[in-house]
Structures are given as C-alpha cells and as structure tokens.
C-alpha cells in the first residue's frame, strides 16, 4: 500500500520500546509492578490509603530515568516526524521521557509523565524532575498538594478525543512494543479509519495481533529504523 505524502499517520508505543533502553517495564508476568501490587501503588485508592508508599514508588521510577538513554527506535520515530510531509501523531503509553529526549514533538503521553506532577486543588500540571512528597505544594496556586502526573487504574487516559480524531482520519496506524493488555490503547487498531494500513511491530505478537493487517516480529531497535526508512523511501 502506497501512502500519500500528506497522509496522517498515528503511531502507538508501549513498554517494549523503552525496555530496549534498559528501562524495566512496570508490569511483570506475575502482575506486580516493581515488586508491588498494582492496587498498592497505581490506584487513587492506594494514594489515599498510603501516599508515602506511592510517592516513594514513583520517586524511584523517576530517578531510574537518569540511567537510560533513547535508543535507535526512539530516534527513528523522531526523524520520521521531522521528515514526513503529513501529520505524524506519536501516542505513547510510556510515562518516561525517552521520546521527548529523542526529539519527538507531536507527542501525547496518554498515561501521564513521570517528570510532571498534578495539583489536587487547581489541577495544574507542572514539571517536577526531583522527588515528590506530601510536603510539596503546587507552585501555581500555592495551596494544593501534588500527586504524580500518572494515569492510575480506574482513571481516564489523557487526550483521548485528540487521539480518536487522528485515528479516524489516519492512513496508517502502527503499534510498537505494546502488549495488547491495556485498554483503550489495545482497541486503537479497531478505531483506525476504514482502509487504513495497520502494522504491529513487536518482540512477540500482542494479544490483539490478529486485528492488524501486518505483523513484524523482532527488536524495536531493528524493526523501527527499517520501517521508517521504508516509509520515507530511503
């Protein structure tokens, strides 16, 4: 399928792309997140019940970012956005900043960002690269307590209207390094415009691999640069 050079392209990335930079994925096969139950660190109820544990969990995740760098897949996607004449919307389920550091600009973090905090009073979202705890207050309203800017289980992912609008007009939807476990992202392939090309690039087939027209299996650091080169006509 040949794409028009002004075509809209939507790309979804998941934990698999960051894992190749050495960043451990949150969700393990046993259902634990870094040795913690999801219910203890990734729900609004957990934050209400034991905020100290939740703050500590995300502080540790935030510090881990300093030890990793964007890999060839992140860099290739940033290059694709720069060089493709049409719109490229990059949607990531990842809360790390590797896409940002690689240079992606038209980027939506649908599950939030580790390096930001959100005010419980005024809802302002602020950059927060260091540790966060109950003593920190919003620099915008000066009164509200801050929480990690992370979409927890039971909360609505961010920017959903913009994502579905782009999917509705896209000519290509590609998912990279996703498991197919987490909705609504796992259902994006079904929301792509009629006639859109759909491609999954993954270390192994996801739970929704059969919904894609094409599957490419292998490392993101190898598959993504090759896929981008193919689309750009290198």
Buried (B, 14 or more C-beta within 10 A) or exposed (E): EEBEEEBBBBBBBBBBBBBBBEBEBBBEEEEBBBEBEBEBBBBEEBBEEBBEBBBBBBBEBBEBBEEBBBBBBBBBBBBBBEEBEBBBBBBBBBBBBBBBBBBBEEBBBBBBBBBBBBBBBEEBBEEBBEEBEEEBBBBBEEEBBBBBBBBBEEEEBBBEEEBEEBBBEBBBBBBBBBBBEBEBBBEBBEBBBEEBBBBBBBBEEBEBBEBBEEBBEEBBBBBBBBBBEEBEEE
